[in-house]
Amino acid sequence: MVYLRALLVGALLGAHAAAGASLPVSDSAPLRASYADGAAGAKVVLAADRDSPRRRATAAAEAQAAAAAQLPPMRLAPIYPTTTTSAVLDVPTKVPGPAVNVVPQARPWQSEGGPVAYPAPTGTAESPTPASAHTFKAQQTGPAGWQLVSKSGGKAAYKLNTGPPGLILKSNNPSYGPGEVRADLVKIMKWAYDDGNLTPDEMDETTAAIMSAAQRYYPDVPTRAMCRIIMADIKAESDFNPRQRSPGRLDSGDALGLMQISLGTDELPLWQQHARVSNNTWSWAFPAAGGDNGILYDWPTGKQMRLGTLQEEDLFRPWLNIHLASWIQSNLARTSSNDPYYWDGILAATKSGNKAATDAALVGTGLSRTPLTGLGSWVAGPASSGPGGYDQVADEISGQYFDAILEGVSVLYGKRMGTDWLDSWTLTAGLVDYR
């Protein structure tokens, strides 16, 4: 399954793509596309060109037929225990909502002929996972193994027994560590009938990647909330199948891995040529290094990630796939859905120390700088690229995408969550780990 994303890296698909040119890959060369003013090779494919009611209706009918013929029912539980009154929502303000079951719907944004991931559920409810199963103590003897390194000032740090030796996973929710992340991962996969889609080694890698990406790219969001959003996004995108390769529509190209990295929008070259992996930096803290997460290790080598050597097949690795997608989503959110083509200008304005120029560069489209905008821009394309933003009336895909994510999040919180929850945290304007 692949979402009908507009051109996320719109500038890369302008005249450069129209000419069939390939983009060079290096650790330092700027990623640029040659543009002809007013040329037909525009940065954005309009929604009408990407999709149509007829196309969606055909895909939905095919999906429903495939679901009825082949697929098992989906678990409803352990979704919302109706007696729960103390669910922690990780929001700055109280979010009301009744405890209700969510009925999954078919996904019309998948490619033609592909089976829907699940039909409407007919299974019976199961008992919710006991709270004791989510404690660090109960989970520290799990397959991965980890130790609590430090815990103070509302933060905690953990060291894994597997993976890169120097990797330290951090959390701004001291009671939510690798054990809780893994327990949540097991819970949502079991609920979705996705048990077994990840091998034991991939479970270790995915657990670490989710927690690492949440704290590295979203330090201003509660770690528990961000980890759960990433998990639910993975569920919506690939059903936790790291080997998922989905055919795209029109020029979007195939999409790969857990978070469905699009080949047609050159997301891997964007990462290779502009991600900073030598340390964790925030543009708004220039010239001081921002985050305290250090270098970005690569999971199989235990060394700093070598961007220039990455190939298409590396996108099937959970560690790389989750980091790449989360980096793009975070920066889309922090720039108010500004096209990556303009990110260099934002960074330059920040480095100049000119606050007025920086503020002007970060206005974007005026969308809220929240996880909601990052997710919406991921599926519908940057709003600054044209009329394809997720907040447009004509956009029908983003709402379904949000519903799919919120369904998974609601499973983990045991309470119905809405888009206002995804819009609860205003992220600091700027760019994370961008060079």
C-alpha positions as CSV (number, residue, x, y, z in Angstrom):
1,M,0.0,0.0,0.0
2,V,1.3,3.5,-0.8
3,Y,-0.3,6.8,0.0
4,L,-1.1,9.2,-2.8
5,R,1.5,11.7,-1.7
6,A,1.8,14.8,-3.8
7,L,5.4,15.7,-4.7
8,L,6.9,15.8,-1.3
9,V,10.2,17.0,-2.7
10,G,8.4,19.0,-5.4
11,A,11.4,20.8,-6.7
12,L,13.2,17.6,-7.5
13,L,10.5,16.6,-9.9
14,G,10.4,19.7,-12.0
15,A,12.3,20.2,-15.2
16,H,15.1,18.0,-13.8
17,A,12.7,15.0,-13.6
18,A,11.0,15.9,-16.9
19,A,14.3,15.6,-18.6
20,G,14.9,12.2,-17.1
21,A,18.0,13.2,-15.4
22,S,19.4,11.4,-12.4
23,L,20.4,13.2,-9.3
24,P,24.0,12.9,-8.0
25,V,24.4,11.4,-4.6
26,S,27.1,12.7,-2.2
27,D,27.5,13.6,1.4
28,S,27.8,17.3,0.7
29,A,26.5,18.4,-2.7
30,P,23.3,20.5,-2.4
31,L,20.2,18.8,-3.8
32,R,18.8,21.1,-6.5
33,A,16.6,20.9,-9.6
34,S,16.9,23.2,-12.6
35,Y,13.7,25.2,-13.0
36,A,12.2,26.8,-16.0
37,D,10.0,29.7,-15.0
38,G,6.4,29.0,-15.9
39,A,7.4,25.7,-17.6
40,A,5.1,22.7,-17.7
41,G,7.4,20.8,-15.4
42,A,5.8,22.3,-12.2
43,K,6.7,21.2,-8.7
44,V,3.3,19.9,-7.9
45,V,1.0,17.4,-9.5
46,L,-2.5,18.8,-8.9
47,A,-4.9,16.6,-6.9
48,A,-7.0,16.1,-10.0
49,D,-4.1,14.6,-11.8
50,R,-3.0,12.4,-8.9
51,D,-6.4,11.0,-8.2
52,S,-10.1,11.1,-9.2
53,P,-13.4,9.9,-7.8
54,R,-13.6,7.3,-10.4
55,R,-10.1,6.0,-9.6
56,R,-10.9,6.0,-5.9
57,A,-14.2,4.2,-6.5
58,T,-12.6,1.5,-8.6
59,A,-9.8,1.0,-6.1
60,A,-12.2,0.8,-3.2
61,A,-14.4,-1.7,-5.0
62,E,-11.4,-3.9,-5.8
63,A,-10.2,-3.6,-2.3
64,Q,-13.5,-4.6,-0.8
65,A,-13.7,-7.6,-3.1
66,A,-10.2,-8.7,-2.2
67,A,-10.9,-8.3,1.5
68,A,-14.1,-10.3,1.4
69,A,-12.5,-13.1,-0.6
70,Q,-9.1,-13.4,1.2
71,L,-8.5,-11.6,4.4
72,P,-9.3,-12.6,8.0
73,P,-11.2,-10.3,10.4
74,M,-9.2,-7.7,12.4
75,R,-9.1,-7.7,16.2
76,L,-11.2,-5.0,17.8
77,A,-9.5,-5.3,21.1
78,P,-7.5,-4.6,23.3
79,I,-8.7,-1.2,22.1
80,Y,-10.8,0.8,24.5
81,P,-11.6,-0.7,28.0
82,T,-14.8,1.1,28.8
83,T,-14.0,1.2,32.6
84,T,-10.8,3.1,32.0
85,T,-10.8,6.6,33.5
86,S,-7.1,7.3,34.0
87,A,-5.6,7.1,30.5
88,V,-2.6,9.4,30.1
89,L,-3.0,11.3,26.9
90,D,0.3,13.2,26.8
91,V,-1.3,16.5,25.9
92,P,-0.8,19.9,27.4
93,T,-4.6,20.3,27.8
94,K,-7.4,17.8,28.5
95,V,-8.8,16.2,25.4
96,P,-12.4,14.9,25.9
97,G,-13.7,11.8,24.2
98,P,-15.9,8.8,25.0
99,A,-14.5,5.3,25.2
100,V,-15.8,3.8,22.0
101,N,-14.7,1.1,19.5
102,V,-13.4,2.2,16.1
103,V,-14.4,0.3,13.0
104,P,-11.6,0.3,10.5
105,Q,-12.5,1.4,7.0
106,A,-11.1,0.4,3.6
107,R,-8.2,2.5,2.3
108,P,-9.0,4.0,-1.1
109,W,-5.6,5.6,-1.3
110,Q,-3.8,2.3,-2.0
111,S,-2.7,1.5,-5.5
112,E,-5.1,0.0,-8.0
113,G,-5.7,-3.7,-7.6
114,G,-3.9,-4.0,-4.3
115,P,-5.8,-5.7,-1.5
116,V,-7.0,-3.6,1.4
117,A,-5.0,-4.3,4.6
118,Y,-8.1,-5.2,6.5
119,P,-11.9,-5.5,6.2
120,A,-14.4,-4.3,8.8
121,P,-13.8,-6.3,12.0
122,T,-16.0,-9.1,13.1
123,G,-13.9,-10.5,15.9
124,T,-14.7,-10.3,19.6
125,A,-13.1,-8.0,22.1
126,E,-10.2,-9.2,24.2
127,S,-9.0,-8.1,27.7
128,P,-6.7,-5.1,27.7
129,T,-3.1,-5.6,28.4
130,P,-2.4,-5.4,32.2
131,A,-0.7,-2.2,33.2
132,S,2.1,-4.2,34.8
133,A,3.1,-5.4,31.4
134,H,4.1,-1.9,30.5
135,T,6.6,-1.3,33.3
136,F,10.3,-1.0,32.7
137,K,11.0,-3.7,35.3
138,A,8.7,-6.2,33.6
139,Q,10.3,-5.6,30.2
140,Q,14.1,-5.2,30.9
141,T,14.6,-9.0,30.5
142,G,13.1,-9.0,27.0
143,P,14.9,-10.3,23.9
144,A,16.8,-7.0,23.3
145,G,17.8,-6.3,26.9
146,W,18.6,-2.8,28.2
147,Q,19.7,-1.0,31.3
148,L,18.6,2.3,32.8
149,V,21.6,4.5,32.6
150,S,20.3,7.7,34.2
151,K,17.0,9.2,35.4
152,S,16.7,12.8,36.5
153,G,15.0,16.1,35.7
154,G,12.1,14.5,34.0
155,K,14.3,12.5,31.6
156,A,15.7,9.0,31.4
157,A,18.4,7.4,29.3
158,Y,18.8,3.7,28.4
159,K,21.6,1.6,26.9
160,L,20.8,-1.5,24.8
161,N,22.6,-4.8,25.0
162,T,22.1,-5.2,21.2
163,G,22.6,-2.7,18.4
164,P,25.3,0.0,18.2
165,P,27.5,-0.1,21.3
166,G,27.4,3.7,21.7
167,L,23.7,4.2,21.2
168,I,21.9,5.7,24.2
169,L,18.1,5.9,23.9
170,K,16.5,8.9,25.7
171,S,13.0,9.7,26.9
172,N,11.4,12.8,28.3
173,N,8.8,10.6,29.9
174,P,10.9,8.9,32.6
175,S,8.4,6.1,33.0
176,Y,8.4,5.3,29.3
177,G,11.5,3.5,28.1
178,P,12.4,0.7,25.7
179,G,10.3,-1.8,27.6
180,E,7.2,0.3,27.2
181,V,8.0,1.1,23.6
182,R,8.3,-2.7,22.9
183,A,5.2,-3.5,24.8
184,D,3.2,-0.9,22.8
185,L,4.7,-2.3,19.6
186,V,3.6,-5.8,20.5
187,K,0.1,-4.5,21.5
188,I,-0.6,-2.7,18.3
189,M,0.7,-5.5,16.1
190,K,-1.3,-8.1,18.0
191,W,-4.5,-5.9,17.7
192,A,-3.9,-5.5,13.9
193,Y,-3.1,-9.2,13.3
194,D,0.4,-8.2,12.3
195,D,2.1,-10.6,14.7
196,G,5.1,-12.1,13.0
197,N,5.6,-9.4,10.4
198,L,8.8,-8.5,12.2
199,T,11.5,-11.0,13.1
200,P,12.9,-10.9,16.7
201,D,15.9,-9.0,15.4
202,E,13.7,-6.6,13.5
203,M,11.6,-6.1,16.6
204,D,14.7,-5.0,18.5
205,E,15.8,-2.7,15.6
206,T,12.3,-1.2,15.2
207,T,11.8,-0.6,18.9
208,A,15.2,1.3,19.1
209,A,14.5,3.2,15.9
210,I,11.1,4.4,17.0
211,M,12.4,5.6,20.3
212,S,15.6,7.2,18.8
213,A,13.6,9.0,16.1
214,A,11.0,10.3,18.5
215,Q,13.6,12.0,20.8
216,R,16.0,13.1,18.0
217,Y,13.5,14.8,15.7
218,Y,10.7,15.6,18.2
219,P,12.4,16.7,21.5
220,D,9.5,19.1,22.1
221,V,6.8,16.3,22.1
222,P,6.4,13.8,24.9
223,T,8.4,10.7,24.0
224,R,5.5,8.3,24.7
225,A,3.1,10.3,22.4
226,M,5.6,10.5,19.6
227,C,6.5,6.9,19.8
228,R,2.9,5.9,19.6
229,I,2.3,8.2,16.6
230,I,5.2,6.7,14.7
231,M,3.9,3.2,15.5
232,A,0.5,4.0,14.3
233,D,1.9,5.6,11.2
234,I,3.8,2.4,10.4
235,K,0.7,0.4,11.0
236,A,-1.2,2.6,8.5
237,E,1.6,2.6,5.9
238,S,2.8,-1.0,5.8
239,D,1.2,-3.1,8.5
240,F,4.7,-3.5,10.0
241,N,6.0,-5.3,7.0
242,P,9.6,-4.0,6.5
243,R,9.8,-5.7,3.1
244,Q,6.7,-3.9,1.8
245,R,7.1,-2.6,-1.7
246,S,4.0,-0.8,-3.0
247,P,3.5,0.3,-6.6
248,G,2.7,4.0,-6.8
249,R,0.4,5.9,-9.0
250,L,1.5,8.2,-11.8
251,D,4.9,9.7,-11.0
252,S,5.1,8.8,-7.3
253,G,7.2,5.7,-7.9
254,D,7.3,2.7,-5.7
255,A,7.2,3.1,-2.0
256,L,9.4,1.0,0.3
257,G,9.6,-0.3,3.8
258,L,7.8,0.4,7.1
259,M,7.0,4.0,6.5
260,Q,6.8,3.7,2.7
261,I,9.6,5.9,1.5
262,S,8.8,7.1,-2.0
263,L,11.3,6.6,-4.8
264,G,9.6,9.0,-7.2
265,T,9.9,11.9,-4.8
266,D,13.6,11.4,-4.2
267,E,13.3,11.2,-0.4
268,L,16.5,9.1,-0.1
269,P,18.6,11.6,-2.1
270,L,17.2,14.4,0.1
271,W,18.3,12.6,3.2
272,Q,21.7,11.7,1.8
273,Q,22.6,15.2,0.8
274,H,21.0,17.3,3.5
275,A,20.7,15.2,6.7
276,R,23.3,15.9,9.4
277,V,24.4,12.7,11.1
278,S,27.7,13.9,12.8
279,N,25.7,15.4,15.7
280,N,22.1,16.4,16.6
281,T,21.5,20.0,15.6
282,W,18.7,22.5,15.8
283,S,18.7,25.4,13.4
284,W,17.2,27.7,16.0
285,A,20.1,27.0,18.3
286,F,22.9,27.9,15.8
287,P,25.8,27.9,16.2
288,A,25.5,25.7,19.3
289,A,24.7,22.0,18.8
290,G,21.1,21.6,19.7
291,G,20.1,18.1,20.8
292,D,22.1,15.9,23.1
293,N,21.6,12.7,21.0
294,G,25.0,12.8,19.5
295,I,25.9,11.2,16.2
296,L,23.4,9.1,14.3
297,Y,24.7,5.6,14.4
298,D,23.7,3.0,11.8
299,W,22.2,-0.1,13.3
300,P,24.2,-2.9,11.5
301,T,27.6,-1.2,11.7
302,G,27.5,0.5,15.1
303,K,29.3,3.4,13.5
304,Q,28.2,6.8,12.2
305,M,25.8,6.4,9.3
306,R,27.5,6.8,6.0
307,L,25.0,8.6,3.8
308,G,26.8,8.3,0.5
309,T,26.9,4.5,0.5
310,L,23.1,4.0,1.0
311,Q,21.2,2.2,-1.7
312,E,17.6,1.6,-2.5
313,E,17.6,-1.8,-0.7
314,D,18.6,0.0,2.5
315,L,15.2,1.4,2.7
316,F,13.9,-2.0,3.8
317,R,15.9,-1.7,7.0
318,P,13.7,-0.5,9.9
319,W,16.4,1.8,11.4
320,L,17.0,3.8,8.2
321,N,13.4,3.8,7.1
322,I,12.0,5.2,10.3
323,H,14.8,7.8,10.8
324,L,14.5,9.1,7.2
325,A,10.7,9.4,7.3
326,S,10.6,11.0,10.8
327,W,13.3,13.5,9.8
328,I,11.3,14.7,6.8
329,Q,8.0,14.7,8.7
330,S,9.5,16.7,11.5
331,N,11.0,19.3,9.2
332,L,7.8,19.6,7.2
333,A,6.0,20.3,10.4
334,R,8.6,22.8,11.8
335,T,8.5,24.8,8.6
336,S,4.7,25.0,8.4
337,S,4.6,22.6,5.4
338,N,7.3,24.4,3.5
339,D,8.7,22.5,0.5
340,P,12.1,21.0,1.0
341,Y,13.3,23.1,-1.9
342,Y,13.2,26.1,0.4
343,W,14.9,24.6,3.4
344,D,18.3,25.8,2.4
345,G,17.0,29.4,2.5
346,I,15.5,28.8,5.9
347,L,18.9,27.5,7.2
348,A,20.7,30.5,5.6
349,A,18.4,33.0,7.2
350,T,18.9,31.3,10.6
351,K,22.7,31.4,10.3
352,S,22.6,35.0,9.3
353,G,21.2,35.9,12.7
354,N,18.6,38.1,11.0
355,K,15.5,37.3,13.0
356,A,13.2,39.1,10.6
357,A,14.5,37.1,7.7
358,T,14.3,33.9,9.7
359,D,10.7,34.6,10.7
360,A,9.7,35.4,7.1
361,A,11.3,32.2,5.8
362,L,9.5,30.1,8.4
363,V,6.0,31.5,7.7
364,G,5.5,28.7,5.2
365,T,1.7,28.5,4.5
366,G,0.7,29.5,8.0
367,L,-0.3,26.0,8.9
368,S,0.2,25.0,12.6
369,R,3.7,23.7,13.3
370,T,2.5,20.4,14.8
371,P,2.8,16.6,14.2
372,L,-0.6,16.9,12.3
373,T,1.0,19.2,9.7
374,G,4.0,16.9,9.4
375,L,1.8,13.9,8.7
376,G,-0.6,15.8,6.4
377,S,2.3,17.1,4.4
378,W,3.8,13.6,4.2
379,V,0.7,12.2,2.5
380,A,-0.6,15.3,0.5
381,G,2.6,17.1,-0.2
382,P,4.0,20.4,1.1
383,A,1.4,23.1,1.1
384,S,3.9,25.7,-0.2
385,S,4.3,23.7,-3.4
386,G,0.8,24.7,-4.6
387,P,-2.8,23.7,-4.1
388,G,-2.1,20.2,-2.9
389,G,-1.8,20.9,0.9
390,Y,-3.6,18.6,3.3
391,D,-5.8,21.4,4.6
392,Q,-7.5,22.0,1.2
393,V,-11.2,21.3,0.8
394,A,-10.4,19.1,-2.2
395,D,-8.1,16.9,-0.2
396,E,-9.9,13.6,0.6
397,I,-6.9,11.4,1.3
398,S,-5.4,13.1,4.4
399,G,-8.5,12.7,6.5
400,Q,-8.5,9.0,5.9
401,Y,-4.8,8.8,6.6
402,F,-5.3,10.7,9.9
403,D,-8.2,8.3,10.8
404,A,-6.0,5.3,10.2
405,I,-3.2,6.7,12.4
406,L,-5.6,7.8,15.2
407,E,-7.2,4.4,15.2
408,G,-3.8,2.9,16.1
409,V,-3.0,5.6,18.6
410,S,-6.4,5.1,20.2
411,V,-5.6,1.4,20.7
412,L,-2.5,2.3,22.7
413,Y,-4.2,4.9,24.9
414,G,-7.4,3.0,25.4
415,K,-9.4,6.1,24.5
416,R,-10.7,7.7,21.3
417,M,-8.2,10.3,20.0
418,G,-9.0,12.9,17.4
419,T,-7.0,15.2,15.1
420,D,-7.0,17.8,17.8
421,W,-4.7,15.6,19.7
422,L,-2.2,15.4,16.8
423,D,-2.5,19.2,16.7
424,S,-1.7,19.6,20.5
425,W,2.0,20.4,20.4
426,T,3.5,23.4,18.7
427,L,7.0,22.5,17.5
428,T,9.8,25.0,17.6
429,A,10.1,26.6,14.2
430,G,13.3,25.7,12.2
431,L,15.0,22.5,11.0
432,V,16.4,19.5,12.8
433,D,19.6,17.8,11.7
434,Y,19.7,19.8,8.4
435,R,22.8,20.9,6.6
